Amino acid sequence: MKHLKLSALVIGATMATSVNADSLSFKVGLDAWNPQSNLAFGEVPNLGNPDATLQAFNTDKKWSGTAYLAVEHFIPLIPNFMIRQNEIEVAGSALVNNWKFADYPFVNQNVAADMDASSTDIVLYYELIDKVLGLGIFEVDLGVNYRKYKGALRATPIGGVDDGRRVERSFTDGVIMGYVAAKAHIPGIGLYGFVDGYVGANAGTHTDYQVGLGWAFTEDEDLKVKVGYRNMKIDSNDLSKLRLNTELDGVFAGIELRL
């Protein structure tokens, strides 16, 4: 897995009404998951490959990770923001009958395939309901996210005269997504339930959601651990002239520090 990274971006915006935290705080988190997955990809039909098709592969489990930094503040009208980095690896194989990818024709041969990708989320959001302001139980955030994809799709023949000859196509693209998150706390014991999700459309559909339980070790929630289920799906008909259909889902665990 590529080394997880965080990058910083400061963005200002305005909104008619908002509810913000009553102090400045920074949240840093790290999640790890080992999801089940599926993978199918191919090229968008073009002059060199007018009959381009999607090829599906049988996949294996691979570890993936997410790191994030959120800044929440008390300034009216200006949204809070979060930067989240996702690292994604999917690998598998299939017996391919007739498929062309990156100018290489695969005919009646076993093929190993993998996707090595990352996505960077830049989220602007408002705390519509904040338990710090006295409600005590519920939190609801609503906002918008820009997700930037960067990665590569690879195919490698197994056996035959071209055994191990890898072909590759890279992709870079972005999508605007809606963002919503909610928490329900059980007062006095630190236990809470959570759900959050992203959804967008850009030559297809892009979704990412998770649901689970968390535990705060202190009343100020300076240290939290969580476990839950996450599902991420990319179904795109034109991702840098590539077609990609992949879904990852499974149990994840994470830790969060509030500074």
C-alpha positions in Angstrom: 0.0 0.0 0.0 1.2 3.4 -0.8 2.2 5.6 2.2 -0.9 7.5 3.5 -0.6 11.3 3.0 -2.4 14.4 4.1 -2.4 17.7 2.2 -3.8 21.0 3.5 -6.2 23.4 1.8 -7.9 26.4 3.3 -11.2 27.3 1.6 -13.7 30.0 2.5 -17.4 30.0 1.7 -20.7 31.7 2.9 -24.1 30.3 3.8 -27.3 32.0 5.0 -27.4 30.2 8.4 -25.1 27.8 10.2 -24.4 26.3 13.6 -20.7 25.8 14.5 -18.6 24.5 17.3 -18.1 26.8 20.3 -14.3 26.5 20.1 -11.5 25.8 17.7 -10.6 22.1 17.4 -8.6 19.7 15.2 -9.5 16.1 14.7 -7.0 13.6 13.3 -8.1 10.1 12.5 -6.8 6.8 10.9 -9.0 3.9 9.7 -8.0 0.5 8.4 -10.1 -2.1 6.6 -9.6 -5.3 4.7 -12.7 -5.3 2.4 -14.2 -7.8 0.0 -14.2 -6.3 -3.5 -15.1 -6.7 -7.2 -13.3 -5.3 -10.2 -14.2 -4.8 -13.8 -12.5 -2.3 -16.2 -11.8 -1.5 -19.8 -11.4 1.3 -22.2 -14.0 3.7 -23.5 -14.5 2.7 -27.2 -12.1 4.6 -29.5 -10.6 4.5 -33.0 -7.9 2.0 -31.9 -10.3 -0.1 -29.9 -13.9 0.4 -31.2 -15.2 -2.8 -29.6 -13.8 -2.1 -26.1 -15.6 -4.0 -23.4 -15.5 -4.3 -19.6 -13.6 -7.3 -18.3 -14.4 -8.7 -14.9 -11.9 -10.2 -12.5 -12.1 -12.5 -9.5 -10.6 -10.5 -6.7 -8.7 -11.2 -3.4 -8.8 -9.2 -0.2 -6.3 -6.4 0.2 -5.8 -4.0 3.1 -6.8 -0.3 2.5 -6.5 2.7 4.7 -7.9 6.2 5.3 -6.4 9.2 7.1 -8.2 12.5 7.8 -7.8 15.9 9.3 -10.8 18.0 10.3 -10.9 21.6 11.5 -14.0 22.8 13.4 -14.4 26.4 14.6 -16.7 29.0 16.0 -16.7 31.6 13.2 -20.2 32.2 11.9 -21.0 31.6 8.2 -17.6 30.0 7.4 -17.9 26.2 7.0 -15.7 23.7 8.8 -13.5 21.6 6.6 -12.0 18.2 6.4 -9.3 16.6 4.2 -9.5 12.8 3.9 -7.0 10.6 2.0 -8.1 7.1 0.9 -5.7 4.5 -0.4 -7.3 1.7 -2.4 -5.8 -1.6 -3.8 -7.8 -4.2 -5.6 -6.2 -7.3 -7.3 -7.5 -10.4 -9.0 -7.4 -12.6 -12.1 -9.5 -14.1 -14.8 -9.5 -16.3 -17.9 -9.9 -13.8 -20.7 -11.3 -14.8 -24.0 -11.0 -11.7 -26.2 -10.2 -8.4 -24.6 -8.0 -5.5 -25.7 -6.5 -3.1 -23.1 -3.7 -0.5 -23.5 -3.1 -1.7 -27.1 -2.5 -5.3 -26.0 -4.9 -8.1 -27.2 -5.6 -10.7 -24.5 -6.9 -13.9 -26.2 -7.8 -17.1 -24.4 -5.3 -16.6 -21.6 -5.2 -16.1 -17.8 -4.7 -12.5 -16.8 -3.8 -10.9 -13.5 -5.2 -7.4 -12.9 -4.9 -4.8 -10.2 -6.0 -1.3 -9.4 -3.7 0.9 -7.3 -5.5 4.2 -6.6 -6.0 7.0 -4.1 -8.7 9.5 -3.6 -8.5 12.8 -1.8 -11.6 14.4 -0.3 -11.9 18.1 0.4 -15.1 18.5 2.5 -16.8 21.8 3.5 -19.6 21.2 6.0 -21.8 22.9 8.6 -22.8 21.4 12.0 -26.6 21.7 11.7 -27.0 20.1 15.1 -24.1 20.1 17.6 -24.4 18.3 20.9 -21.8 20.7 22.4 -24.4 23.4 22.2 -26.7 21.7 24.7 -28.7 19.1 22.8 -26.5 16.4 24.3 -27.5 13.5 22.2 -27.5 14.2 18.4 -25.0 15.6 15.9 -25.8 16.3 12.2 -23.3 17.6 9.6 -24.2 18.6 6.1 -21.9 19.7 3.3 -20.2 19.2 -0.1 -17.1 17.3 -1.0 -14.7 17.4 -4.0 -13.1 14.0 -4.5 -10.0 13.7 -6.6 -9.1 10.3 -8.0 -5.6 9.3 -9.1 -4.4 5.8 -9.9 -3.6 3.1 -12.4 -5.2 0.0 -13.9 -2.9 -2.9 -14.9 -3.2 -6.2 -16.7 -0.5 -8.9 -16.9 -0.6 -12.1 -18.9 0.0 -15.3 -16.9 1.9 -17.9 -18.9 2.5 -18.0 -22.7 5.2 -16.1 -24.6 4.2 -12.8 -23.0 4.2 -14.1 -19.4 4.6 -11.2 -17.0 4.4 -8.5 -19.6 2.4 -5.8 -17.8 0.3 -3.1 -19.6 -1.0 -0.1 -17.7 -3.4 2.9 -18.1 -3.4 5.7 -15.6 -6.4 7.9 -14.6 -7.0 11.2 -12.9 -10.4 12.7 -12.4 -12.6 14.5 -10.0 -16.2 14.5 -8.8 -18.4 16.7 -6.6 -20.3 14.8 -4.0 -22.8 15.6 -1.3 -21.8 14.8 2.3 -23.9 14.0 5.4 -22.9 12.7 8.8 -24.9 11.9 11.9 -24.1 10.7 15.4 -26.4 9.5 18.3 -24.8 9.5 21.8 -25.7 7.6 24.9 -25.1 10.2 27.6 -22.7 9.4 30.4 -21.0 6.3 29.1 -19.1 7.5 26.0 -20.9 5.1 23.5 -22.3 6.5 20.3 -23.5 5.3 16.9 -22.6 7.0 13.7 -23.3 7.1 10.0 -21.8 9.2 7.2 -22.0 9.1 3.4 -20.9 10.7 0.2 -22.7 10.5 -3.1 -21.9 12.0 -6.5 -22.3 11.6 -10.2 -19.7 12.1 -13.0 -20.2 9.9 -16.0 -21.7 7.3 -13.6 -22.2 7.0 -9.8 -19.8 7.4 -6.9 -20.9 6.4 -3.4 -19.0 5.9 -0.1 -20.7 5.3 3.2 -20.0 3.8 6.6 -22.0 3.0 9.7 -20.9 1.7 13.1 -20.3 2.3 16.8 -17.7 4.4 18.6 -16.4 4.9 22.1 -15.1 8.2 23.6 -12.6 7.7 26.5 -13.2 11.1 28.0 -16.1 13.6 28.3 -14.3 16.0 26.0 -13.9 13.2 23.4 -10.1 13.7 23.1 -9.6 10.1 22.2 -12.1 7.8 20.4 -12.1 4.4 18.8 -14.6 3.0 16.4 -15.6 0.0 14.4 -18.1 -0.4 11.7 -19.1 -1.3 8.1 -17.9 0.6 5.1 -19.0 0.4 1.4 -17.3 2.3 -1.4 -18.4 2.1 -5.1 -17.1 3.6 -8.3 -19.2 3.0 -11.4 -17.8 5.3 -14.1 -18.2 5.2 -17.9 -15.5 7.7 -18.5 -12.6 8.0 -16.0 -9.8 9.5 -18.1 -11.2 7.5 -21.1 -11.5 4.4 -19.0 -14.5 2.5 -17.8 -14.3 1.3 -14.2 -16.7 -0.7 -12.0 -15.5 -1.6 -8.6 -17.0 -2.0 -5.1 -15.3 -2.5 -1.8 -17.1 -3.4 1.4 -16.3 -4.8 4.8 -15.6 -4.2 8.5 -13.2 -1.3 9.4 -11.6 0.0 12.7 -10.2 3.3 13.5 -8.9 5.8 16.0 -9.4 9.6 16.3 -7.6 12.2 18.4 -9.0 15.7 19.1 -6.4 18.4 19.6 
